[in-house]
Amino acid sequence: MQFSTIYNGFMKKFLIILIPVILITFVVSILLFSISGTELFSKLPFTNELYKESSLSITTSGGIATVLIDDNEIGQTPLDLSDLEPGPHKIQITRDSDTTGYYEPEIYFIELMPNTESIIDVEIGPAGVSAGYVLYYTESPRVKGSGLISISGFPGKADVYINDDITGQLPIYSSELETGEYQIRIKSDGFEDVVFPAIVREGLNLNISVKLLPIPTDLELLDVTQPAEPNDANPNNANTDGNSEDPSNPQDQEQNSDQNTDQNVDPEQSNIEDPQQ
């Protein structure tokens, strides 16, 4: 009787401990199959803040630029920003100049994902001319050991090389690649190539926007000379025998003078006989 009472009390305590353990194990198992370990820990209390970091690197070739994020001035390039709030953001970059309005602002709308780095590397020129690339991540359907990559930009149908192997032409949408680091090259006839590294992550879509810079035209290679018009095109420069006369030539002036003298002889003088005859 006493043993039975002790046994029943033990089993009650055991079940009180065992049932929560089973439930926790069941819930954790479901979470492990549905989300990654990083995402799981990011959802747990006290660790949530550790996995909210989103970083953004902004560089501008050729000059310093002022950066605004969501219409708030952040600083001047180059910038390496961290602890940014995940989500959509508006990035405005304006190259500094002594002349107001000489450079037009470049505006980008990107998504910042937790525990990822986004990159903006551009060269801003006058009259709205710019070149470079923008890289950021968005969520995508999870495929174990692989991620997605999407590339768009200008000019259309530019060739896309991944690790020196041609992959296709712009635009490329949601192309699946194994996770890891790759070298991306975009090239097109008449434009300067853009080359940069990129990391494909599991469960994320790597979004890339590129803009190539036209190669400057060498004006020295252009033949801008015009053929001279022939003298015969001016009727005042042609005589009856087809030879042109130059009024500034002394010989032509003397010849014209002799011809004028002969034409001005008095007809009566032409009949005077030689007195010696």
SULTACOR-V226740 format. One record per backbone hydrogen bond with DSSP energy under -1.0 kcal/mol. CO is the residue of the C=O (numbers start at 1). NH is the residue of the N-H. Records with the same first field share a line. If there is no record, write none. Layout:
# SULTACOR-V226740
CO: NH ; NH
This chain:
# SULTACOR-V226740
1: 5
2: 6
3: 7
4: 8
5: 9
6: 10
7: 11
8: 12
9: 13
10: 14
11: 15
12: 16
13: 17
14: 18
15: 19
17: 21
18: 22
19: 23
20: 24
21: 25
22: 26
23: 27
24: 28
25: 29
26: 30
27: 31
28: 32
29: 33
30: 34
31: 35
36: 40
37: 41
38: 42
40: 43
49: 52
53: 115
54: 84
55: 118
56: 81
57: 120
58: 79
59: 122
64: 96
65: 77
66: 94
67: 74 ; 75
68: 92
69: 72
72: 69
75: 67
79: 58
81: 56
87: 112
89: 110
90: 70
91: 108
92: 68
93: 106
94: 66
99: 102
106: 93
108: 91
110: 89
112: 87
113: 116
116: 55
118: 57
119: 135
120: 59
121: 133
122: 61
123: 131
126: 129
129: 125
131: 123
132: 211
133: 121
134: 209
135: 119
136: 207
138: 205
143: 146
145: 179
146: 203
147: 177
148: 206
149: 175
150: 208
151: 172
152: 210
154: 212
155: 158
158: 170
159: 187
160: 167 ; 168
161: 185
162: 165
165: 162
168: 160
170: 157
172: 151
175: 149
177: 147
180: 200
182: 198
183: 163
184: 196
185: 161
186: 194
187: 159
188: 191
190: 215
194: 186
196: 184
198: 182
200: 180
201: 204
203: 140
204: 148
205: 138
206: 150
207: 136
208: 152
209: 134
210: 154
211: 132
213: 192
218: 221
219: 222
230: 233
231: 234
234: 237
239: 242
246: 249
249: 253
250: 254
251: 255
252: 256
253: 257
254: 258
255: 259
256: 260
257: 261
258: 262
259: 263
260: 264
266: 270
268: 271
269: 272
274: 277
